[in-house]
């Protein structure tokens, strides 16, 4: 089996899981190929990316490379710690 075919099968397997995960969370959902691509998969990837970004930011804050402040809206804002650069 060619390397490209193996990668394609792994990607298809990952997509299978993403689609099924969405359907389990939203059992009444139905959509077209385009809709699934634009909305279902995008939503799941954004949720996963938010978790990954939070983890990365926590590490940068612990290293004191990034500092935080709480805004008047209650959200945390991140910025470069110029004193550490």
PDB file of N, CA, C and O in Angstrom:
ATOM      1  N   UNK A   1       0.836  -1.176   0.000  1.00  0.00           N
ATOM      2  CA  UNK A   1       0.000   0.000   0.000  1.00  0.00           C
ATOM      3  C   UNK A   1       0.885   1.244   0.000  1.00  0.00           C
ATOM      4  O   UNK A   1       1.873   1.316   0.730  1.00  0.00           O
ATOM      5  N   UNK A   2       0.523   2.200  -0.811  1.00  0.00           N
ATOM      6  CA  UNK A   2       1.302   3.424  -0.905  1.00  0.00           C
ATOM      7  C   UNK A   2       1.089   4.285   0.338  1.00  0.00           C
ATOM      8  O   UNK A   2       0.049   4.216   0.992  1.00  0.00           O
ATOM      9  N   UNK A   3       2.091   5.091   0.644  1.00  0.00           N
ATOM     10  CA  UNK A   3       2.034   5.965   1.809  1.00  0.00           C
ATOM     11  C   UNK A   3       0.844   6.926   1.741  1.00  0.00           C
ATOM     12  O   UNK A   3       0.184   7.165   2.752  1.00  0.00           O
ATOM     13  N   UNK A   4       0.571   7.471   0.572  1.00  0.00           N
ATOM     14  CA  UNK A   4      -0.530   8.414   0.380  1.00  0.00           C
ATOM     15  C   UNK A   4      -1.872   7.752   0.703  1.00  0.00           C
ATOM     16  O   UNK A   4      -2.739   8.372   1.319  1.00  0.00           O
ATOM     17  N   UNK A   5      -2.040   6.499   0.289  1.00  0.00           N
ATOM     18  CA  UNK A   5      -3.274   5.774   0.564  1.00  0.00           C
ATOM     19  C   UNK A   5      -3.444   5.554   2.056  1.00  0.00           C
ATOM     20  O   UNK A   5      -4.556   5.662   2.574  1.00  0.00           O
ATOM     21  N   UNK A   6      -2.364   5.248   2.753  1.00  0.00           N
ATOM     22  CA  UNK A   6      -2.411   5.038   4.194  1.00  0.00           C
ATOM     23  C   UNK A   6      -2.829   6.318   4.897  1.00  0.00           C
ATOM     24  O   UNK A   6      -3.666   6.283   5.799  1.00  0.00           O
ATOM     25  N   UNK A   7      -2.257   7.448   4.496  1.00  0.00           N
ATOM     26  CA  UNK A   7      -2.622   8.737   5.095  1.00  0.00           C
ATOM     27  C   UNK A   7      -4.086   9.065   4.832  1.00  0.00           C
ATOM     28  O   UNK A   7      -4.784   9.569   5.712  1.00  0.00           O
ATOM     29  N   UNK A   8      -4.545   8.778   3.621  1.00  0.00           N
ATOM     30  CA  UNK A   8      -5.936   9.047   3.279  1.00  0.00           C
ATOM     31  C   UNK A   8      -6.876   8.204   4.137  1.00  0.00           C
ATOM     32  O   UNK A   8      -7.920   8.689   4.574  1.00  0.00           O
ATOM     33  N   UNK A   9      -6.511   6.948   4.380  1.00  0.00           N
ATOM     34  CA  UNK A   9      -7.351   6.084   5.214  1.00  0.00           C
ATOM     35  C   UNK A   9      -7.368   6.557   6.657  1.00  0.00           C
ATOM     36  O   UNK A   9      -8.410   6.513   7.312  1.00  0.00           O
ATOM     37  N   UNK A  10      -6.223   7.010   7.162  1.00  0.00           N
ATOM     38  CA  UNK A  10      -6.174   7.537   8.530  1.00  0.00           C
ATOM     39  C   UNK A  10      -7.042   8.782   8.636  1.00  0.00           C
ATOM     40  O   UNK A  10      -7.769   8.946   9.616  1.00  0.00           O
ATOM     41  N   UNK A  11      -6.978   9.672   7.630  1.00  0.00           N
ATOM     42  CA  UNK A  11      -7.802  10.875   7.628  1.00  0.00           C
ATOM     43  C   UNK A  11      -9.277  10.522   7.582  1.00  0.00           C
ATOM     44  O   UNK A  11     -10.084  11.118   8.295  1.00  0.00           O
ATOM     45  N   UNK A  12      -9.634   9.550   6.743  1.00  0.00           N
ATOM     46  CA  UNK A  12     -11.030   9.125   6.647  1.00  0.00           C
ATOM     47  C   UNK A  12     -11.498   8.565   7.979  1.00  0.00           C
ATOM     48  O   UNK A  12     -12.631   8.816   8.390  1.00  0.00           O
ATOM     49  N   UNK A  13     -10.648   7.812   8.655  1.00  0.00           N
ATOM     50  CA  UNK A  13     -10.998   7.269   9.965  1.00  0.00           C
ATOM     51  C   UNK A  13     -11.209   8.365  10.986  1.00  0.00           C
ATOM     52  O   UNK A  13     -12.122   8.279  11.807  1.00  0.00           O
ATOM     53  N   UNK A  14     -10.383   9.393  10.948  1.00  0.00           N
ATOM     54  CA  UNK A  14     -10.533  10.521  11.863  1.00  0.00           C
ATOM     55  C   UNK A  14     -11.830  11.262  11.566  1.00  0.00           C
ATOM     56  O   UNK A  14     -12.536  11.673  12.487  1.00  0.00           O
ATOM     57  N   UNK A  15     -12.147  11.433  10.289  1.00  0.00           N
ATOM     58  CA  UNK A  15     -13.401  12.091   9.909  1.00  0.00           C
ATOM     59  C   UNK A  15     -14.604  11.270  10.344  1.00  0.00           C
ATOM     60  O   UNK A  15     -15.602  11.819  10.811  1.00  0.00           O
ATOM     61  N   UNK A  16     -14.508   9.956  10.191  1.00  0.00           N
ATOM     62  CA  UNK A  16     -15.598   9.089  10.657  1.00  0.00           C
ATOM     63  C   UNK A  16     -15.920   9.392  12.112  1.00  0.00           C
ATOM     64  O   UNK A  16     -17.079   9.553  12.493  1.00  0.00           O
ATOM     65  N   UNK A  17     -14.866   9.463  12.909  1.00  0.00           N
ATOM     66  CA  UNK A  17     -15.033   9.723  14.339  1.00  0.00           C
ATOM     67  C   UNK A  17     -15.626  11.094  14.617  1.00  0.00           C
ATOM     68  O   UNK A  17     -16.492  11.236  15.480  1.00  0.00           O
ATOM     69  N   UNK A  18     -15.164  12.109  13.886  1.00  0.00           N
ATOM     70  CA  UNK A  18     -15.686  13.464  14.076  1.00  0.00           C
ATOM     71  C   UNK A  18     -17.166  13.544  13.725  1.00  0.00           C
ATOM     72  O   UNK A  18     -17.949  14.162  14.445  1.00  0.00           O
ATOM     73  N   UNK A  19     -17.540  12.920  12.622  1.00  0.00           N
ATOM     74  CA  UNK A  19     -18.942  12.947  12.189  1.00  0.00           C
ATOM     75  C   UNK A  19     -19.821  12.202  13.190  1.00  0.00           C
ATOM     76  O   UNK A  19     -20.880  12.693  13.581  1.00  0.00           O
ATOM     77  N   UNK A  20     -19.382  11.026  13.600  1.00  0.00           N
ATOM     78  CA  UNK A  20     -20.165  10.258  14.572  1.00  0.00           C
ATOM     79  C   UNK A  20     -20.255  10.979  15.907  1.00  0.00           C
ATOM     80  O   UNK A  20     -21.303  10.961  16.553  1.00  0.00           O
ATOM     81  N   UNK A  21     -19.169  11.610  16.324  1.00  0.00           N
ATOM     82  CA  UNK A  21     -19.169  12.362  17.578  1.00  0.00           C
ATOM     83  C   UNK A  21     -20.208  13.478  17.527  1.00  0.00           C
ATOM     84  O   UNK A  21     -20.953  13.689  18.485  1.00  0.00           O
ATOM     85  N   UNK A  22     -20.252  14.187  16.407  1.00  0.00           N
ATOM     86  CA  UNK A  22     -21.239  15.262  16.251  1.00  0.00           C
ATOM     87  C   UNK A  22     -22.652  14.690  16.319  1.00  0.00           C
ATOM     88  O   UNK A  22     -23.513  15.242  17.005  1.00  0.00           O
ATOM     89  N   UNK A  23     -22.893  13.592  15.614  1.00  0.00           N
ATOM     90  CA  UNK A  23     -24.225  13.000  15.579  1.00  0.00           C
ATOM     91  C   UNK A  23     -24.657  12.473  16.941  1.00  0.00           C
ATOM     92  O   UNK A  23     -25.839  12.532  17.281  1.00  0.00           O
ATOM     93  N   UNK A  24     -23.728  11.967  17.711  1.00  0.00           N
ATOM     94  CA  UNK A  24     -24.057  11.502  19.057  1.00  0.00           C
ATOM     95  C   UNK A  24     -24.480  12.699  19.919  1.00  0.00           C
ATOM     96  O   UNK A  24     -25.419  12.598  20.708  1.00  0.00           O
ATOM     97  N   UNK A  25     -23.783  13.825  19.764  1.00  0.00           N
ATOM     98  CA  UNK A  25     -24.110  15.024  20.546  1.00  0.00           C
ATOM     99  C   UNK A  25     -25.374  15.717  20.034  1.00  0.00           C
ATOM    100  O   UNK A  25     -26.051  16.415  20.789  1.00  0.00           O
ATOM    101  N   UNK A  26     -25.689  15.523  18.759  1.00  0.00           N
ATOM    102  CA  UNK A  26     -26.845  16.162  18.129  1.00  0.00           C
ATOM    103  C   UNK A  26     -27.632  15.100  17.345  1.00  0.00           C
ATOM    104  O   UNK A  26     -27.612  15.111  16.114  1.00  0.00           O
ATOM    105  N   UNK A  27     -28.316  14.195  18.032  1.00  0.00           N
ATOM    106  CA  UNK A  27     -28.939  13.043  17.360  1.00  0.00           C
ATOM    107  C   UNK A  27     -30.013  13.393  16.332  1.00  0.00           C
ATOM    108  O   UNK A  27     -30.351  12.551  15.500  1.00  0.00           O
ATOM    109  N   UNK A  28     -30.554  14.599  16.364  1.00  0.00           N
ATOM    110  CA  UNK A  28     -31.573  14.978  15.382  1.00  0.00           C
ATOM    111  C   UNK A  28     -30.963  15.705  14.181  1.00  0.00           C
ATOM    112  O   UNK A  28     -31.688  16.122  13.278  1.00  0.00           O
ATOM    113  N   UNK A  29     -29.655  15.857  14.166  1.00  0.00           N
ATOM    114  CA  UNK A  29     -28.985  16.607  13.101  1.00  0.00           C
ATOM    115  C   UNK A  29     -29.044  15.863  11.778  1.00  0.00           C
ATOM    116  O   UNK A  29     -29.011  14.634  11.731  1.00  0.00           O
ATOM    117  N   UNK A  30     -29.131  16.635  10.713  1.00  0.00           N
ATOM    118  CA  UNK A  30     -28.995  16.118   9.352  1.00  0.00           C
ATOM    119  C   UNK A  30     -28.540  17.271   8.473  1.00  0.00           C
ATOM    120  O   UNK A  30     -28.913  18.420   8.713  1.00  0.00           O
ATOM    121  N   UNK A  31     -27.745  16.977   7.466  1.00  0.00           N
ATOM    122  CA  UNK A  31     -27.239  18.046   6.603  1.00  0.00           C
ATOM    123  C   UNK A  31     -26.645  17.443   5.342  1.00  0.00           C
ATOM    124  O   UNK A  31     -26.536  16.224   5.207  1.00  0.00           O
ATOM    125  N   UNK A  32     -26.266  18.315   4.426  1.00  0.00           N
ATOM    126  CA  UNK A  32     -25.603  17.925   3.188  1.00  0.00           C
ATOM    127  C   UNK A  32     -24.104  17.783   3.443  1.00  0.00           C
ATOM    128  O   UNK A  32     -23.616  18.135   4.517  1.00  0.00           O
ATOM    129  N   UNK A  33     -23.387  17.274   2.465  1.00  0.00           N
ATOM    130  CA  UNK A  33     -21.926  17.181   2.569  1.00  0.00           C
ATOM    131  C   UNK A  33     -21.340  18.565   2.843  1.00  0.00           C
ATOM    132  O   UNK A  33     -20.472  18.726   3.700  1.00  0.00           O
ATOM    133  N   UNK A  34     -21.824  19.551   2.109  1.00  0.00           N
ATOM    134  CA  UNK A  34     -21.305  20.908   2.287  1.00  0.00           C
ATOM    135  C   UNK A  34     -21.621  21.448   3.677  1.00  0.00           C
ATOM    136  O   UNK A  34     -20.766  22.064   4.314  1.00  0.00           O
ATOM    137  N   UNK A  35     -22.829  21.222   4.145  1.00  0.00           N
ATOM    138  CA  UNK A  35     -23.220  21.682   5.472  1.00  0.00           C
ATOM    139  C   UNK A  35     -22.432  21.002   6.578  1.00  0.00           C
ATOM    140  O   UNK A  35     -22.010  21.643   7.541  1.00  0.00           O
ATOM    141  N   UNK A  36     -22.240  19.706   6.434  1.00  0.00           N
ATOM    142  CA  UNK A  36     -21.460  18.960   7.432  1.00  0.00           C
ATOM    143  C   UNK A  36     -20.039  19.505   7.487  1.00  0.00           C
ATOM    144  O   UNK A  36     -19.477  19.687   8.567  1.00  0.00           O
ATOM    145  N   UNK A  37     -19.468  19.760   6.328  1.00  0.00           N
ATOM    146  CA  UNK A  37     -18.107  20.284   6.271  1.00  0.00           C
ATOM    147  C   UNK A  37     -18.028  21.675   6.888  1.00  0.00           C
ATOM    148  O   UNK A  37     -17.148  21.948   7.705  1.00  0.00           O
ATOM    149  N   UNK A  38     -18.948  22.552   6.496  1.00  0.00           N
ATOM    150  CA  UNK A  38     -18.907  23.944   6.938  1.00  0.00           C
ATOM    151  C   UNK A  38     -19.298  24.115   8.393  1.00  0.00           C
ATOM    152  O   UNK A  38     -18.711  24.947   9.086  1.00  0.00           O
ATOM    153  N   UNK A  39     -20.271  23.354   8.881  1.00  0.00           N
ATOM    154  CA  UNK A  39     -20.817  23.623  10.210  1.00  0.00           C
ATOM    155  C   UNK A  39     -20.420  22.581  11.241  1.00  0.00           C
ATOM    156  O   UNK A  39     -19.883  22.935  12.290  1.00  0.00           O
ATOM    157  N   UNK A  40     -20.668  21.311  10.974  1.00  0.00           N
ATOM    158  CA  UNK A  40     -20.410  20.295  11.992  1.00  0.00           C
ATOM    159  C   UNK A  40     -18.927  20.192  12.302  1.00  0.00           C
ATOM    160  O   UNK A  40     -18.507  20.305  13.453  1.00  0.00           O
ATOM    161  N   UNK A  41     -18.137  19.972  11.245  1.00  0.00           N
ATOM    162  CA  UNK A  41     -16.708  19.742  11.466  1.00  0.00           C
ATOM    163  C   UNK A  41     -16.017  21.012  11.941  1.00  0.00           C
ATOM    164  O   UNK A  41     -15.137  20.952  12.800  1.00  0.00           O
ATOM    165  N   UNK A  42     -16.398  22.145  11.399  1.00  0.00           N
ATOM    166  CA  UNK A  42     -15.811  23.404  11.829  1.00  0.00           C
ATOM    167  C   UNK A  42     -16.085  23.643  13.313  1.00  0.00           C
ATOM    168  O   UNK A  42     -15.183  24.019  14.061  1.00  0.00           O
ATOM    169  N   UNK A  43     -17.318  23.426  13.733  1.00  0.00           N
ATOM    170  CA  UNK A  43     -17.682  23.622  15.143  1.00  0.00           C
ATOM    171  C   UNK A  43     -16.820  22.749  16.050  1.00  0.00           C
ATOM    172  O   UNK A  43     -16.290  23.228  17.053  1.00  0.00           O
ATOM    173  N   UNK A  44     -16.680  21.491  15.709  1.00  0.00           N
ATOM    174  CA  UNK A  44     -15.901  20.576  16.543  1.00  0.00           C
ATOM    175  C   UNK A  44     -14.428  20.975  16.574  1.00  0.00           C
ATOM    176  O   UNK A  44     -13.784  20.881  17.619  1.00  0.00           O
ATOM    177  N   UNK A  45     -13.903  21.409  15.460  1.00  0.00           N
ATOM    178  CA  UNK A  45     -12.492  21.802  15.413  1.00  0.00           C
ATOM    179  C   UNK A  45     -12.253  23.088  16.196  1.00  0.00           C
ATOM    180  O   UNK A  45     -11.197  23.257  16.806  1.00  0.00           O
ATOM    181  N   UNK A  46     -13.222  23.986  16.182  1.00  0.00           N
ATOM    182  CA  UNK A  46     -13.085  25.208  16.976  1.00  0.00           C
ATOM    183  C   UNK A  46     -13.091  24.868  18.463  1.00  0.00           C
ATOM    184  O   UNK A  46     -12.272  25.392  19.217  1.00  0.00           O
ATOM    185  N   UNK A  47     -13.994  24.007  18.889  1.00  0.00           N
ATOM    186  CA  UNK A  47     -14.040  23.598  20.301  1.00  0.00           C
ATOM    187  C   UNK A  47     -12.714  22.980  20.720  1.00  0.00           C
ATOM    188  O   UNK A  47     -12.182  23.293  21.785  1.00  0.00           O
ATOM    189  N   UNK A  48     -12.186  22.101  19.877  1.00  0.00           N
ATOM    190  CA  UNK A  48     -10.894  21.455  20.176  1.00  0.00           C
ATOM    191  C   UNK A  48      -9.773  22.492  20.186  1.00  0.00           C
ATOM    192  O   UNK A  48      -8.891  22.435  21.043  1.00  0.00           O
ATOM    193  N   UNK A  49      -9.794  23.431  19.251  1.00  0.00           N
ATOM    194  CA  UNK A  49      -8.754  24.456  19.181  1.00  0.00           C
ATOM    195  C   UNK A  49      -8.789  25.358  20.409  1.00  0.00           C
ATOM    196  O   UNK A  49      -7.736  25.748  20.914  1.00  0.00           O
ATOM    197  N   UNK A  50      -9.980  25.696  20.896  1.00  0.00           N
ATOM    198  CA  UNK A  50     -10.094  26.528  22.092  1.00  0.00           C
ATOM    199  C   UNK A  50      -9.417  25.837  23.276  1.00  0.00           C
ATOM    200  O   UNK A  50      -8.697  26.482  24.039  1.00  0.00           O
ATOM    201  N   UNK A  51      -9.639  24.556  23.429  1.00  0.00           N
ATOM    202  CA  UNK A  51      -9.004  23.797  24.508  1.00  0.00           C
ATOM    203  C   UNK A  51      -7.489  23.817  24.354  1.00  0.00           C
ATOM    204  O   UNK A  51      -6.770  24.017  25.333  1.00  0.00           O
ATOM    205  N   UNK A  52      -6.999  23.612  23.141  1.00  0.00           N
ATOM    206  CA  UNK A  52      -5.556  23.609  22.897  1.00  0.00           C
ATOM    207  C   UNK A  52      -4.940  24.984  23.145  1.00  0.00           C
ATOM    208  O   UNK A  52      -3.841  25.081  23.691  1.00  0.00           O
ATOM    209  N   UNK A  53      -5.638  26.045  22.749  1.00  0.00           N
ATOM    210  CA  UNK A  53      -5.145  27.409  22.954  1.00  0.00           C
ATOM    211  C   UNK A  53      -5.103  27.726  24.452  1.00  0.00           C
ATOM    212  O   UNK A  53      -4.145  28.336  24.925  1.00  0.00           O
ATOM    213  N   UNK A  54      -6.129  27.320  25.197  1.00  0.00           N
ATOM    214  CA  UNK A  54      -6.125  27.532  26.646  1.00  0.00           C
ATOM    215  C   UNK A  54      -4.924  26.858  27.294  1.00  0.00           C
ATOM    216  O   UNK A  54      -4.269  27.441  28.158  1.00  0.00           O
ATOM    217  N   UNK A  55      -4.639  25.642  26.880  1.00  0.00           N
ATOM    218  CA  UNK A  55      -3.502  24.905  27.424  1.00  0.00           C
ATOM    219  C   UNK A  55      -2.194  25.618  27.100  1.00  0.00           C
ATOM    220  O   UNK A  55      -1.333  25.763  27.968  1.00  0.00           O
ATOM    221  N   UNK A  56      -2.045  26.063  25.856  1.00  0.00           N
ATOM    222  CA  UNK A  56      -0.829  26.769  25.451  1.00  0.00           C
ATOM    223  C   UNK A  56      -0.675  28.074  26.226  1.00  0.00           C
ATOM    224  O   UNK A  56       0.421  28.396  26.685  1.00  0.00           O
ATOM    225  N   UNK A  57      -1.755  28.819  26.372  1.00  0.00           N
ATOM    226  CA  UNK A  57      -1.691  30.081  27.101  1.00  0.00           C
ATOM    227  C   UNK A  57      -1.344  29.871  28.572  1.00  0.00           C
ATOM    228  O   UNK A  57      -0.577  30.642  29.149  1.00  0.00           O
ATOM    229  N   UNK A  58      -1.901  28.838  29.169  1.00  0.00           N
ATOM    230  CA  UNK A  58      -1.579  28.523  30.563  1.00  0.00           C
ATOM    231  C   UNK A  58      -0.085  28.289  30.714  1.00  0.00           C
ATOM    232  O   UNK A  58       0.528  28.774  31.665  1.00  0.00           O
ATOM    233  N   UNK A  59       0.501  27.553  29.788  1.00  0.00           N
ATOM    234  CA  UNK A  59       1.944  27.306  29.823  1.00  0.00           C
ATOM    235  C   UNK A  59       2.752  28.576  29.678  1.00  0.00           C
ATOM    236  O   UNK A  59       3.760  28.755  30.362  1.00  0.00           O
ATOM    237  N   UNK A  60       2.320  29.462  28.793  1.00  0.00           N
ATOM    238  CA  UNK A  60       3.023  30.731  28.591  1.00  0.00           C
ATOM    239  C   UNK A  60       2.896  31.643  29.812  1.00  0.00           C
ATOM    240  O   UNK A  60       3.832  32.370  30.144  1.00  0.00           O
ATOM    241  N   UNK A  61       1.753  31.606  30.472  1.00  0.00           N
ATOM    242  CA  UNK A  61       1.560  32.399  31.691  1.00  0.00           C
ATOM    243  C   UNK A  61       2.444  31.850  32.808  1.00  0.00           C
ATOM    244  O   UNK A  61       3.075  32.619  33.533  1.00  0.00           O
ATOM    245  N   UNK A  62       2.492  30.533  32.950  1.00  0.00           N
ATOM    246  CA  UNK A  62       3.339  29.913  33.976  1.00  0.00           C
ATOM    247  C   UNK A  62       4.799  30.294  33.759  1.00  0.00           C
ATOM    248  O   UNK A  62       5.526  30.519  34.726  1.00  0.00           O
ATOM    249  N   UNK A  63       5.232  30.369  32.519  1.00  0.00           N
ATOM    250  CA  UNK A  63       6.611  30.762  32.192  1.00  0.00           C
ATOM    251  C   UNK A  63       6.810  32.279  32.264  1.00  0.00           C
ATOM    252  O   UNK A  63       7.918  32.781  32.074  1.00  0.00           O
ATOM    253  N   UNK A  64       5.732  32.990  32.539  1.00  0.00           N
ATOM    254  CA  UNK A  64       5.737  34.454  32.649  1.00  0.00           C
ATOM    255  C   UNK A  64       6.118  35.155  31.343  1.00  0.00           C
ATOM    256  O   UNK A  64       6.638  36.271  31.358  1.00  0.00           O
ATOM    257  N   UNK A  65       5.857  34.497  30.224  1.00  0.00           N
ATOM    258  CA  UNK A  65       6.074  35.103  28.910  1.00  0.00           C
ATOM    259  C   UNK A  65       4.848  35.888  28.460  1.00  0.00           C
ATOM    260  O   UNK A  65       4.936  36.800  27.638  1.00  0.00           O
ATOM    261  N   UNK A  66       3.714  35.512  29.016  1.00  0.00           N
ATOM    262  CA  UNK A  66       2.443  36.173  28.724  1.00  0.00           C
ATOM    263  C   UNK A  66       1.812  36.552  30.057  1.00  0.00           C
ATOM    264  O   UNK A  66       1.875  35.795  31.026  1.00  0.00           O
ATOM    265  N   UNK A  67       1.199  37.738  30.094  1.00  0.00           N
ATOM    266  CA  UNK A  67       0.504  38.157  31.307  1.00  0.00           C
ATOM    267  C   UNK A  67      -0.984  38.299  31.004  1.00  0.00           C
ATOM    268  O   UNK A  67      -1.399  38.435  29.853  1.00  0.00           O
ATOM    269  N   UNK A  68      -1.765  38.261  32.068  1.00  0.00           N
ATOM    270  CA  UNK A  68      -3.218  38.323  31.919  1.00  0.00           C
ATOM    271  C   UNK A  68      -3.776  39.516  32.680  1.00  0.00           C
ATOM    272  O   UNK A  68      -3.157  40.048  33.601  1.00  0.00           O
ATOM    273  N   UNK A  69      -4.960  39.908  32.263  1.00  0.00           N
ATOM    274  CA  UNK A  69      -5.736  40.880  33.025  1.00  0.00           C
ATOM    275  C   UNK A  69      -7.202  40.553  32.805  1.00  0.00           C
ATOM    276  O   UNK A  69      -7.599  40.080  31.741  1.00  0.00           O
ATOM    277  N   UNK A  70      -7.984  40.811  33.815  1.00  0.00           N
ATOM    278  CA  UNK A  70      -9.411  40.582  33.682  1.00  0.00           C
ATOM    279  C   UNK A  70     -10.069  41.869  33.226  1.00  0.00           C
ATOM    280  O   UNK A  70      -9.893  42.921  33.840  1.00  0.00           O
ATOM    281  N   UNK A  71     -10.819  41.779  32.155  1.00  0.00           N
ATOM    282  CA  UNK A  71     -11.519  42.941  31.620  1.00  0.00           C
ATOM    283  C   UNK A  71     -12.783  43.237  32.393  1.00  0.00           C
ATOM    284  O   UNK A  71     -13.226  42.432  33.212  1.00  0.00           O
ATOM    285  N   UNK A  72     -13.360  44.391  32.132  1.00  0.00           N
ATOM    286  CA  UNK A  72     -14.609  44.770  32.797  1.00  0.00           C
ATOM    287  C   UNK A  72     -15.753  43.833  32.422  1.00  0.00           C
ATOM    288  O   UNK A  72     -16.768  43.764  33.115  1.00  0.00           O
ATOM    289  N   UNK A  73     -15.572  43.112  31.312  1.00  0.00           N
ATOM    290  CA  UNK A  73     -16.577  42.141  30.885  1.00  0.00           C
ATOM    291  C   UNK A  73     -16.408  40.788  31.574  1.00  0.00           C
ATOM    292  O   UNK A  73     -17.171  39.856  31.317  1.00  0.00           O
ATOM    293  N   UNK A  74     -15.396  40.683  32.458  1.00  0.00           N
ATOM    294  CA  UNK A  74     -15.164  39.439  33.193  1.00  0.00           C
ATOM    295  C   UNK A  74     -14.274  38.446  32.474  1.00  0.00           C
ATOM    296  O   UNK A  74     -13.861  37.446  33.061  1.00  0.00           O
ATOM    297  N   UNK A  75     -13.973  38.708  31.209  1.00  0.00           N
ATOM    298  CA  UNK A  75     -13.126  37.786  30.454  1.00  0.00           C
ATOM    299  C   UNK A  75     -11.655  38.082  30.724  1.00  0.00           C
ATOM    300  O   UNK A  75     -11.288  39.195  31.103  1.00  0.00           O
ATOM    301  N   UNK A  76     -10.825  37.070  30.524  1.00  0.00           N
ATOM    302  CA  UNK A  76      -9.385  37.208  30.707  1.00  0.00           C
ATOM    303  C   UNK A  76      -8.754  37.599  29.378  1.00  0.00           C
ATOM    304  O   UNK A  76      -9.043  36.998  28.343  1.00  0.00           O
ATOM    305  N   UNK A  77      -7.904  38.597  29.412  1.00  0.00           N
ATOM    306  CA  UNK A  77      -7.171  39.060  28.238  1.00  0.00           C
ATOM    307  C   UNK A  77      -5.689  38.732  28.416  1.00  0.00           C
ATOM    308  O   UNK A  77      -5.141  38.872  29.510  1.00  0.00           O
ATOM    309  N   UNK A  78      -5.057  38.301  27.350  1.00  0.00           N
ATOM    310  CA  UNK A  78      -3.649  37.874  27.370  1.00  0.00           C
ATOM    311  C   UNK A  78      -2.821  38.836  26.530  1.00  0.00           C
ATOM    312  O   UNK A  78      -3.267  39.330  25.495  1.00  0.00           O
ATOM    313  N   UNK A  79      -1.596  39.089  27.007  1.00  0.00           N
ATOM    314  CA  UNK A  79      -0.680  39.916  26.213  1.00  0.00           C
ATOM    315  C   UNK A  79       0.756  39.540  26.540  1.00  0.00           C
ATOM    316  O   UNK A  79       1.043  38.890  27.545  1.00  0.00           O
ATOM    317  N   UNK A  80       1.623  39.959  25.680  1.00  0.00           N
ATOM    318  CA  UNK A  80       3.053  39.695  25.830  1.00  0.00           C
ATOM    319  C   UNK A  80       3.586  40.373  27.091  1.00  0.00           C
ATOM    320  O   UNK A  80       3.242  41.519  27.379  1.00  0.00           O
ATOM    321  N   UNK A  81       4.420  39.664  27.835  1.00  0.00           N
ATOM    322  CA  UNK A  81       5.105  40.222  28.984  1.00  0.00           C
ATOM    323  C   UNK A  81       6.411  40.817  28.461  1.00  0.00           C
ATOM    324  O   UNK A  81       7.419  40.118  28.356  1.00  0.00           O
ATOM    325  N   UNK A  82       6.389  42.093  28.138  1.00  0.00           N
ATOM    326  CA  UNK A  82       7.560  42.754  27.533  1.00  0.00           C
ATOM    327  C   UNK A  82       8.784  42.687  28.436  1.00  0.00           C
ATOM    328  O   UNK A  82       9.915  42.677  27.949  1.00  0.00           O
ATOM    329  N   UNK A  83       8.570  42.640  29.727  1.00  0.00           N
ATOM    330  CA  UNK A  83       9.687  42.563  30.671  1.00  0.00           C
ATOM    331  C   UNK A  83      10.462  41.263  30.587  1.00  0.00           C
ATOM    332  O   UNK A  83      11.604  41.208  31.042  1.00  0.00           O
ATOM    333  N   UNK A  84       9.887  40.229  30.030  1.00  0.00           N
ATOM    334  CA  UNK A  84      10.562  38.917  29.913  1.00  0.00           C
ATOM    335  C   UNK A  84      11.175  38.695  28.538  1.00  0.00           C
ATOM    336  O   UNK A  84      11.865  37.700  28.318  1.00  0.00           O
ATOM    337  N   UNK A  85      10.931  39.607  27.624  1.00  0.00           N
ATOM    338  CA  UNK A  85      11.455  39.411  26.264  1.00  0.00           C
ATOM    339  C   UNK A  85      12.772  40.034  26.121  1.00  0.00           C
ATOM    340  O   UNK A  85      13.370  39.973  25.047  1.00  0.00           O
TER     341      UNK A  85
END
